[in-house]
Amino acid sequence: MIAVELEAERIVVLGQAVPGVAVADLAVGMEADVVPGVLHEDAQTTWTTWHWRPTGVMG
């Protein structure tokens, strides 16, 4: 989980990191981008969510 402060809105939003990002890849104060992600899928449905990707990290 990553906590991201939305400065203009003055709130903190929690979300999952993109797959492949480890705790060691994160630091307090770094910027992150929100990207689409898949929470779960089966044969009929894909449930989507958002993921946080630290700026400059591919994933």
RARAWO-V85191 format. One record per residue. N is the residue number from 1. SS is DSSP state (h for helix, s for strand, l for the rest). PHI is phi in degrees with one decimal (none if undefined). OMEGA is omega in degrees with one decimal (* if undefined). Layout:
# RARAWO-V85191
n=N ss=SS phi=PHI omega=OMEGA
n=N ss=SS phi=PHI omega=OMEGA
This chain:
# RARAWO-V85191
n=1 ss=l phi=none omega=177.1
n=2 ss=s phi=-125.1 omega=173.5
n=3 ss=s phi=-102.3 omega=-178.5
n=4 ss=s phi=-119.8 omega=176.7
n=5 ss=s phi=-86.7 omega=173.8
n=6 ss=s phi=-92.6 omega=-169.4
n=7 ss=l phi=-59.6 omega=-177.2
n=8 ss=l phi=-63.6 omega=-178.3
n=9 ss=l phi=-84.9 omega=-179.7
n=10 ss=l phi=59.4 omega=176.0
n=11 ss=s phi=-134.4 omega=174.7
n=12 ss=s phi=-113.0 omega=-178.4
n=13 ss=s phi=-114.8 omega=176.5
n=14 ss=s phi=-97.7 omega=176.4
n=15 ss=s phi=-167.9 omega=178.8
n=16 ss=s phi=-79.0 omega=170.6
n=17 ss=s phi=-75.6 omega=174.8
n=18 ss=l phi=-62.0 omega=177.3
n=19 ss=l phi=-54.7 omega=178.4
n=20 ss=l phi=98.1 omega=177.3
n=21 ss=l phi=-89.5 omega=-179.4
n=22 ss=l phi=-104.1 omega=177.9
n=23 ss=h phi=-54.3 omega=-179.5
n=24 ss=h phi=-64.0 omega=179.5
n=25 ss=h phi=-83.4 omega=-172.7
n=26 ss=l phi=-108.1 omega=175.5
n=27 ss=l phi=-145.8 omega=177.4
n=28 ss=l phi=-60.6 omega=176.8
n=29 ss=l phi=94.2 omega=179.7
n=30 ss=l phi=-75.3 omega=179.4
n=31 ss=l phi=-84.6 omega=179.5
n=32 ss=s phi=-140.6 omega=175.8
n=33 ss=s phi=-108.2 omega=174.4
n=34 ss=s phi=-91.2 omega=-179.5
n=35 ss=s phi=-134.9 omega=179.1
n=36 ss=s phi=-68.6 omega=178.3
n=37 ss=s phi=-147.3 omega=178.5
n=38 ss=s phi=-108.7 omega=177.9
n=39 ss=s phi=-81.5 omega=-179.5
n=40 ss=s phi=-164.7 omega=172.7
n=41 ss=s phi=-147.3 omega=173.3
n=42 ss=l phi=-132.5 omega=-174.7
n=43 ss=l phi=-63.9 omega=-176.6
n=44 ss=l phi=-105.5 omega=-168.1
n=45 ss=l phi=-139.1 omega=170.0
n=46 ss=s phi=-119.9 omega=177.4
n=47 ss=s phi=-94.6 omega=-176.6
n=48 ss=s phi=-103.9 omega=179.3
n=49 ss=s phi=-151.1 omega=171.6
n=50 ss=s phi=-114.9 omega=172.7
n=51 ss=s phi=-127.5 omega=173.8
n=52 ss=s phi=-99.4 omega=177.0
n=53 ss=s phi=-121.8 omega=176.7
n=54 ss=s phi=-53.7 omega=-178.6
n=55 ss=l phi=-54.9 omega=179.1
n=56 ss=l phi=89.7 omega=179.4
n=57 ss=l phi=-102.4 omega=176.5
n=58 ss=l phi=-83.2 omega=178.5
n=59 ss=l phi=174.7 omega=*
